[in-house]
Amino acid sequence: MRDVGIDRRAFLGGVGSIAVGAAATSLTACESRDDRRATKSSKTLVVRNFGGAYSEANREAVYDPFTKETGIRIKVVNFAHEQMLAQIKDGRPRFDVMDIDMSNLVRFEHEDASEPLDYGRLKNTRNAGIAHSLLTPHGVGKSYWASVLAYRTDAFDGRKPESWADFWNLGAFPGNRALQGEVDWPELEFALLADGVPLDRLYPLDVNRAFKVLDEVRGSVRTFWEYGAEPGELLSRGSVAASSTWAGRLQQPIKRGAPLTYEWNGARRQSNGYGIPKGSANPDAAYRLIDFALRPEVQAHVARIYPDGPVVPAAYGYLTESTARNLASTPGHLLSGFDMDIEWWLENQDAVTRRWREWVRT
């Protein structure tokens, strides 16, 4: 859902790490001695986030209000994941707070690269209704995003595909398709939902069954998209009639008048979260920022200007219905979709990714 910088979904078991690492190295090379001294200042907190519109939204809704309240300035960096790990293992991370995917927070925990969180210092997590899966030992969730089914509203003679089974039904809903490439985890879950697997019985994924179902639609898959805006571009120019997409990235073409919409049924949710790297120079300020960002009113402020859903349910009391309907954590959407099982994917990513690449080449 970002448009510039290093994409937060580009890190998949090291895929693309050479190119991304080169970009991160150039960022490090440009850092001055003054910047490094500022990292250690109690009045400056260095946050690693995804950059682009995401960073701008956090600057407006989180960082600047936090600075106004506490006097602690926020500096933002955009290191790649492999560069982050290298800095931590070297004992000199050039950032104090990590704003990254929950999947990578779990990975950093496995790599012994992050500090265990003291939830006693995060008062805004107490009885806040945050999902248990987002309160992990080394990371706390901050926002939801989702992959969904998108389609052209003029493609099917007024009929609306309402499920992944409809996406797979080329007879009733003819036309080219697009699926996600290696920019994120392969979309095996959608194939299984199309084949009738219930939401609450997806995991552990039946990989053989998923690829068998994927074979059924392979001939109509025109493109495997690799960046967030691509599904909207493909759909807008009519290259495909239906595609998977990140929900937030379709809102702009829809606002511009493109005949597009998307379906929340069967949405695959993922989350971003906060963590503290091992060796952080300013952990006290890090805890203060994380706790500040989990206030309901702050969560709502972010959601108004960037289409990620709050993890704190009370935030919806500060949002209008028109804003809430486009967010992945709206109560109704929570019921109609599912949370990606991070541990399953981390355990199985190598084997599944190899098989996925072979399938794409066929």
ZAPA-427338 format. One record per residue: residue in one letter; x, y, z of N, C-alpha, C in turn. Coordinates in steps of 0.2 Angstrom, whole numbers, plus 5000, padded with zeros to 4 digits. Atoms other than C-alpha are relative to their C-alpha. Layout:
<recs>
AXYZXYZXYZ
...
</recs>
This chain:
<recs>
M500449945000500050005000500450065000
R499649945001501550114998500250024993
D499949995007502050204983500850024999
V499349985001503950254986500449965005
G499550034995505450184995500049924999
I499950075000505750004999499349975002
D500650024998504149904999500049955006
R500150044994503549825015499949934999
R500150075002503049665006500549974996
A499550035004504549644996500549955003
F499650044997505449545009499749935001
L500350064999505049365007500549955000
G499550055000506349245013500650024997
G499449985003507749345006499950024993
V500149985007506949374989500150074999
G499849935001507649534982500450035005
S499649964994508749564997500750034997
I499449975002510249604986499950074997
A500249945002509449744977499850055006
V500349964994508549804993500650025004
G499449994996510149785003500550064997
A499549955003511149894991499750075001
A500349944998509850034993500150025007
A499949984993509950025012500750025001
T499349994999511850025011500150084998
S499949935002511750195001499750045006
L500249954995510650265015500450005006
T499550004995511850205028500650054999
A499549965001513250285019499950085000
C500149935000512450455018499950025007
E500249984993512150455037500750045003
S499549964997513250585046500249985007
R499950014993514150585062499550035005
D500549974996512950705069499349965000
D500550044999511550595064500049945005
R499850064996512350445073499950035008
R500049974993512550565089499350015002
A500749984999510650615087499749945002
T500450064998510150435088500149985007
K499950014993510850425106499750055004
S500349944996510050585111499349985003
S500650014997508650565123499450044997
K500549965003507750705114499949984992
T500150025007507850615097499949925000
L500150075001507050445093500049984993
V499950025007507450355077499549944999
V500550055002506050255069500149984993
R499950035007506250135055499249994998
N500650025003504650135044500149994993
F500050025007504150095026500150064995
G499949945004504350275020499350024996
G500549985004503250365007499350025003
A500749974997501350405010499949975007
Y500050034993501450285025500350045005
S499749964996502750385033499750075001
E500349945000501950545029499450005005
A500650014996500350485037500250005008
N499850014993501250435053500350065003
R499849934997502150605054499550045002
E500549964998500550695054499649985006
A500450024995499550585065500349975007
V499750034994500850505077500650055002
Y499449974998502550585076500050075003
D500049934998502250775077499650015006
P500450004994500850755090500449985006
F499650034995502050645100500550055002
T499549954998503450775099499750065003
K500349944996502250915104499849995007
E500150014993501750825119500649985005
T499450024996503450755125500650044999
G499449975002504750865116500549954997
I499550055003505550705109499950014992
R500049995008505950735090500049934997
I500050075004505650585078500450014994
K499650015007506950545064499849944997
V500250065004506350425051500549974996
V499650045005507450295042499649954997
N500350055004507050165029500549954998
F499650065001508250025031499749944998
A500350075002507949855022500149965006
H500050044995507649715033500749965001
E499350034999509349625030500550055003
Q499549944997510249795034499850015007
M500250004993509249805050500349955004
L499750054996509749635055500850005001
A499349994999511549665051500250055005
Q499849954995511649825061499849975007
I500250034993510749735076500649955002
K499550054998511949585075500750035001
D499349974999513449705074500050045007
G500149964993512749785091499950074999
R500149935001512449955083499450024996
P500549985004510749975077499950084999
R500149925001510450155069499350015000
F500749984999508650155074499849975007
D500250024993507750135091499349975000
V500750035001505950075085499949974993
M500250035007505449955071499350014999
D500750005002503849985062500049964994
I499950045006503749835051499449955000
D500550055000502649685046500049965007
M500050044994502149575061500449934998
S499650065002502849425051500850015001
N499349994999504549505051500250025007
L499949994993504349555070500149935003
V499950074997504149365073500749974997
R499450025002505649335062500650035004
F499449974996506749455071500049975007
E500050034994506149375087500449935000
H499750065001506749205080500850014999
E499349995002508449285075500350035007
D499749974994508649355093500350074999
A499849945002508749525086499550065003
S500549954997507349615096499949995007
E500050004993507049655114499349975002
P500650024998505649565123499650065003
L500449944998504249695127499749995007
D500350004993503749745144499350035000
Y500749975001501849765142499850045006
G500149954995501849845159500150074999
R499849935002502549995151499550024994
L500549985006501149995137499350005003
K500650004996499650045147499450004995
N500549995005498650075131499849934997
T500250075003498649885127499649965006
R500450034994497749845144499350004999
N500850005001495949785141499850044994
A500149965006496049875124499649964995
G500350045006495349725114500449994995
I499650025005496849705104500149934999
A500050075001496849535096500649975004
H499450034997497949415106500649984996
S499450025005498949365090500450064999
L499649945001499549545090500450025006
L499649994993500249545108500549955000
T499550055000501749445104500650025005
P499549984995503249435116500550054998
H499549955002504349545105499750054995
G500349955004503049645095499350015001
V500849984999501349735096499850024994
G500349985006500249755082499750075000
K500249935001499849935076499450014995
S500549995006498749915060499949944996
Y500250065004497849795049500050034993
W500149995007497949785030499749934997
A500350065003497149655018500149994993
S500050025007497249565002499349984998
V500750015002495549564993499949984993
L500250015007494649514977499750064997
A500249945004494449664965499849984993
Y500250015006493549674949499750064996
R500349955004492849784935499249995001
T500750004999491049834938499649994994
D500350015006490649824920500249944996
A499750065003491449654916499549954999
F500450065000490049534920499350014999
D500749985001488449604914499650015006
G500449994994487949664931500149955005
R499950054995488449514940500650025004
K499549984996489549534955500349945003
P499750064997490849404960500150025008
E500049984993490649394979500449955004
S499650054996491849254984500649984995
W499550035004493449174978499849944996
A500350055005492349034971499850034994
D500249965006491649164959500650024996
F499449985003493449224955500249944996
W499850065003493849044950499449974995
N500550025004492149024941500050034993
L499849975006492749064923499450004995
G500650005004491049014916499550055001
A500549944998489949134926500350074999
F499749944999491249264927500750004995
P499550015005492349254911500550065000
G499549945000493949364908500649985003
N499350014998495749374911500050015008
R499949994993496349364929500750025002
A499449984998497849434939500149975007
L499850024993498649354955500750035002
Q499449984997500049414966500649964998
G499350045001501849374962500450005006
E499650024994503249364974500150065004
V500049944995502949534982499849995007
D500250024994502149444996499949935000
W500150075000501649275002499549974995
P500550025005500849164988499349995003
E500750004998498949164988499749945000
L500350075000498648984992499350005004
E500650004996497249025004499450024996
F500649985004496149104991499849944995
A500250065004496248944980499649955005
L500450054995495748834996499350035001
L500649974999494348954999499549994994
A500450025006493748934981499849935000
D500250075000493748754984499649975005
G500450014994492648764999500249995007
V499750014993493848755014499750065004
P500249954996493048855028500550055003
L499649954998493849015034500449975007
D499750024994494248935051500349935000
R499750075001494948775044500650014995
L499550005005496248845032500749985002
Y499450024998497748815042500049935005
P499449995005498848715041499749994993
L500250005007498648745022500249934997
D500050065004498348595011500450024994
V499649975005499748644999499849964993
N500150035006499448504986499350014997
R500749985002497548544986500050074997
A500049935002497948724984500350014993
F499749995006499048704969499649964994
K500550035004497748584961499550054998
V500549955002496448724962500350054996
L499649945003497748854956500049984992
D499950025007497948744940499450014996
E500649995003496148764936499950074997
V500049935003496348954933500650034997
R499349985003498148964927500050024993
G500149985007497648974909499750074999
S500349935001496749144912500450055004
V499649954996498049224924500550034995
R499649965005498749354912500650035003
T499449974997499949434925500049985007
F499850014993500749404942500350075002
W499849944999500849574949500550015006
E499449994996502349644958500050065004
Y500049944996501949814965499250025002
G500649994997500449884975499550034995
A500449975005499749994961499849964994
E500050045007499849864947499349974999
P500650035002498149774950499550064998
G500449955002497249944949500150024993
E499849985007498149984933499849954995
L500350065005497749814925499350004999
L500749995000495949834930499750064996
S500349935002495750014925500150004992
R499950005007496449984907499649934997
G500350055003495449824905500449944998
S499550065002496949704904499749945004
V500350054996496049594917499350025002
A500749994998494249574923500050005008
A500050014993494749524941500749995002
S499350014997496249524952500050005007
S499949994992496849504970500350075000
T499749934999497449674977500050015007
W500049974993497849764993499550055000
A500649965000496249844997500150075000
G499949935000496950015001500250034993
R499849975006497750034984499550014995
L500549995006496150024974499650065002
Q500449944998495350174983500150064995
Q499949955004496250304973499750004992
P500350015007495750234955499250015001
I500850004999493950214962499850085000
K500249934999493950404967500150034994
R499949965006494550454950499549984995
G500650025005493050364942500149944997
A499950075003493750194937499449965002
P500650044998492350064936500349945004
L499750064996493149954950499750005007
T500250014994492649884966500449945003
Y499750064998493249754978499549975006
E500550054995492449614990500449985006
W499650024994492949595008499949935002
N500150074998492349415009500649964998
G499450045002493849305010500650045001
A499449964999495049445014500549975004
R499550024996496749395020500350065003
R499849954996497249505034500749995002
Q499350004997499049545039500050075004
S500049944995499649675052500750035000
N499449974998501049795055500150015007
G500050004993501749815072500750045002
Y499449974997503049895083500449955004
G499550044996504649815090500650055002
I499449964998506249875099500649964998
P499450045002507849815091500549995006
K499550014994509149735103500550054999
G499549955001510349865107499850074999
S500349935001509150015105500350055005
A499749954996509950175111499550045004
N500549964997508350245117499449975002
P500650044999507150115124499550035004
D500549974996506250225136499650044996
A500449965005505750345122499649964996
A500350055005505350195111499349985003
Y500650024997504050135124499550065000
R500549954999503250305126499750014993
L500349995006503050325107499549944998
I500550065002502250145105499450015004
D500650004996501050175119499650064998
F500449945003500550345112499749984994
A500350025006500250265095499449965001
L500550044998499050145103499450035003
R500649974997497850275110499550004994
P500650015005496150255101500050064995
E500049945004496150435095500550014995
V499449995004497850425088499949944994
Q500150055005497450255079499550034995
A500649975004495850345072500350054995
H499749945004496950495066500449974994
V499650035005498050375056499549974995
A500550035005496550285048499750054996
R500349955004495850445042500450024994
I499549985006497350485031500449944997
Y499650055003498050315027499549945001
P500550064999496950155024500249945003
D499850064996497650035037499550015006
G500550004995496349985050500350005007
P499750004993496650015069500049935003
V500050074997497049865080499650015007
V500449994994496149955095499350014998
P500749995002494249935093499750065002
A500349934998493850095102500250054995
A499949945005494650195088499450014995
Y500550005004493150155078499450055002
G500449954998492150275089500250074998
Y499849945002493150415082500050014992
L500050005007492850365064499350004997
T500650005003491450405052499949934996
E500150065003490550255044500350004993
S499749995006491150315027500849985000
T499350024999492950295033500149935002
A500050074997492650135043499949944995
R500250065005491950035028500649984996
N499450015004493650045019500649975004
L499550024996494649975033500049925002
A500050074999495149795036499849975007
S500250034993494749785055499350035002
T500749994999492949855053499749935003
P500250074997492049725064499749954995
G500350055005491049655049500549974996
H499450035004492649635039500449955004
L499650054996493449545053499749935000
L500450065001492049415052500149964993
S500050025007492149395033500749984998
G499350025002494049375032500349965005
F499650044995495449285041500750035001
D499349984999497149325048500549954998
M499550045003498649255039500449975006
D499650034995499549125050500750014999
I499349985001501249195052500549945001
E499650064999502049045060500049954995
W500050055005501448925047500450024994
W499649985006502149035033500750005001
L499349994999503849065041500349935000
E499850075000503948875044500149974993
N500150045007503448825026500250054994
Q499949965005504048975016500449984995
D499550025005505548905007499749944996
A500350055004504648745001499550034996
V500649985004503048834996500350054995
T499749955005504048974987500349974994
R499750045006505048854977499549974996
R500650035004503448764972499650064996
W500349945003502648934968500350024994
R499649975005504048994957499949954994
E500150055005503948824947499350004997
W500749995003502048844945499950064996
V500149945004502149024939500449994993
R499650015007503448964925499749964996
T500350055004502348834919499550034995
</recs>
